[in-house]
Amino acid sequence: MMVVMSALMFDILEGCKSSAARIGRVTTPHGAFDTPAFMPVGTQATIKGLMPGMVSDLGSQIILANTYHLMLRPGSPLIESRGGLHKWMRWPGPILTDSGGYQVFSLAHINTISETGVIFSSHIDGARIELTPSRAIQIQNELGGDIIMAFDDCPPAMAGLREQGNQVQSRVSSGPRASTEPVARIQQACQRSVCWLDRCVAAHKRSHDQALFGIIQGGVDLDQRDWCLRQVCSHDLPGFAIGGVSVGEGHEGLKKVVQHVAPKMPQAQPRYLMGVGYERDILVAVRAGIDMFDCVLPTRNGRNACAFTSTGRIKLRNARFSDDPAPLDPTCDCPACGGGYSRSYLRHLFMSGEMLGPILTSAHNIRHFQRFLLDIRYAIAHNAWPLVQQRWPTAFATDIPELSPEVPPDSP
């Protein structure tokens, strides 16, 4: 089955015999990528510490860049004048740009949200900046990504907890028109996201070469997810995304949402789960029918001496690795493992403040997730899920913390 929708072509190649998982191929003006796909995050038009060719060699076929941060510095007009993101950052393959909607959540302490959009205080110089749906699309048109995202209202996870009837203060500084009651806040976010999608569609000036995806919100409130899904998916768009996960709801909350929403999303378009994530989250989502993922975890953890392996994470600053001759993961073929670098040496690099440590560990982590997706695609094609469990026991673990205290979030 093949669907051609202006700037994007999605070919579903094979479906799994025992789940809703599928293998596909998305073709864009800057090339194609296989699905299920994992996209490394290049917030500032760079995968931190890695050359573009290295990112490609690690198995990445598409990357993500951030609208909010590039709007602030250096500005989308400058990037447009240099030929767009692809030429400017020297990445020839597909690029997805997010809309800035997630910053409504993550930078709640410096923004005010209303029906019109969001007013930010720049984390760089404190300047007042307004981001509206039409402005978010204009910026993304200027950046030139192959896939662009609608501007949405991403509420905190607690806003969707229907069973908690007590009032809570939303993390979003939303002004006088905002509700602090959980159910009302999630309804408000859904209504805004739907209204803003209409404005995004109207503002989109490059539908011939940029595919606009709509975003389904609703927290862990399945009724609101259903309502938002119906409204968002009524638009004839090249793809759709599930937003508002990985914001504190935990694995079981994510699983509940994805398994409920994914089967109801249009079958013929790519399905994107935003901001995910850990191996077990990806595995659950793939089996529910999700095609695309992104997350900062590989590089953020890599810069902070935390390596992902098939059996769990390694915190390289721990003293027990000071004389460990083993590679990070003996099953891995990344430049760190395949190149013969030991855990002992990598720990030395971090303890000495040498930049090679973050580079090698970030490269390893990206390769880790790309290898994981390769095995998942094989499992879909051959109904070989026991192979995934054998090779990737970490994907079936139940005791993974959301973020290690030793891996602090990046500055905004």
Rosetta blueprint (number, residue, H / E / L):
1 M L
2 M E
3 V E
4 V E
5 M E
6 S L
7 A L
8 L E
9 M E
10 F E
11 D E
12 I E
13 L E
14 E E
15 G E
16 C L
17 K L
18 S L
19 S L
20 A L
21 A L
22 R E
23 I E
24 G E
25 R E
26 V E
27 T E
28 T E
29 P L
30 H L
31 G E
32 A E
33 F E
34 D E
35 T E
36 P L
37 A E
38 F E
39 M E
40 P E
41 V E
42 G L
43 T L
44 Q L
45 A L
46 T L
47 I L
48 K L
49 G L
50 L L
51 M L
52 P H
53 G H
54 M H
55 V H
56 S H
57 D H
58 L L
59 G L
60 S L
61 Q L
62 I L
63 I E
64 L E
65 A E
66 N E
67 T H
68 Y H
69 H H
70 L H
71 M H
72 L H
73 R L
74 P L
75 G L
76 S H
77 P H
78 L H
79 I H
80 E H
81 S H
82 R L
83 G L
84 G L
85 L H
86 H H
87 K H
88 W H
89 M H
90 R L
91 W L
92 P L
93 G L
94 P L
95 I E
96 L E
97 T E
98 D E
99 S L
100 G L
101 G H
102 Y H
103 Q H
104 V H
105 F H
106 S H
107 L L
108 A H
109 H H
110 I H
111 N E
112 T E
113 I E
114 S L
115 E L
116 T L
117 G L
118 V E
119 I E
120 F E
121 S E
122 S L
123 H L
124 I L
125 D L
126 G L
127 A L
128 R E
129 I E
130 E E
131 L E
132 T L
133 P H
134 S H
135 R H
136 A H
137 I H
138 Q H
139 I H
140 Q H
141 N H
142 E H
143 L H
144 G L
145 G L
146 D L
147 I E
148 I E
149 M E
150 A L
151 F L
152 D L
153 D L
154 C L
155 P L
156 P L
157 A H
158 M H
159 A H
160 G H
161 L L
162 R L
163 E L
164 Q L
165 G L
166 N L
167 Q L
168 V L
169 Q L
170 S L
171 R L
172 V L
173 S L
174 S L
175 G H
176 P H
177 R H
178 A L
179 S L
180 T L
181 E L
182 P H
183 V H
184 A H
185 R H
186 I H
187 Q H
188 Q H
189 A H
190 C H
191 Q H
192 R H
193 S H
194 V H
195 C H
196 W H
197 L H
198 D H
199 R H
200 C H
201 V H
202 A H
203 A H
204 H L
205 K L
206 R L
207 S L
208 H L
209 D L
210 Q L
211 A E
212 L E
213 F E
214 G E
215 I E
216 I E
217 Q L
218 G L
219 G L
220 V L
221 D L
222 L H
223 D H
224 Q H
225 R H
226 D H
227 W H
228 C H
229 L H
230 R H
231 Q H
232 V H
233 C L
234 S L
235 H L
236 D L
237 L L
238 P L
239 G E
240 F E
241 A E
242 I E
243 G L
244 G L
245 V L
246 S L
247 V L
248 G L
249 E L
250 G H
251 H H
252 E H
253 G H
254 L H
255 K H
256 K H
257 V H
258 V H
259 Q H
260 H H
261 V H
262 A H
263 P H
264 K H
265 M L
266 P L
267 Q L
268 A L
269 Q L
270 P L
271 R E
272 Y E
273 L E
274 M L
275 G L
276 V L
277 G L
278 Y L
279 E H
280 R H
281 D H
282 I H
283 L H
284 V H
285 A H
286 V H
287 R H
288 A H
289 G L
290 I L
291 D L
292 M E
293 F E
294 D E
295 C E
296 V L
297 L H
298 P H
299 T H
300 R H
301 N H
302 G H
303 R H
304 N L
305 A L
306 C E
307 A E
308 F E
309 T E
310 S L
311 T L
312 G E
313 R E
314 I E
315 K E
316 L L
317 R L
318 N L
319 A H
320 R H
321 F H
322 S L
323 D L
324 D L
325 P L
326 A L
327 P L
328 L L
329 D L
330 P L
331 T L
332 C L
333 D L
334 C L
335 P H
336 A H
337 C H
338 G H
339 G L
340 G L
341 Y L
342 S L
343 R H
344 S H
345 Y H
346 L H
347 R H
348 H H
349 L H
350 F H
351 M H
352 S L
353 G L
354 E L
355 M L
356 L H
357 G H
358 P H
359 I H
360 L H
361 T H
362 S H
363 A H
364 H H
365 N H
366 I H
367 R H
368 H H
369 F H
370 Q H
371 R H
372 F H
373 L H
374 L H
375 D H
376 I H
377 R H
378 Y H
379 A H
380 I H
381 A H
382 H H
383 N L
384 A L
385 W H
386 P H
387 L H
388 V H
389 Q H
390 Q H
391 R H
392 W L
393 P H
394 T H
395 A H
396 F H
397 A L
398 T L
399 D L
400 I L
401 P L
402 E L
403 L L
404 S L
405 P L
406 E L
407 V L
408 P L
409 P L
410 D L
411 S L
412 P L
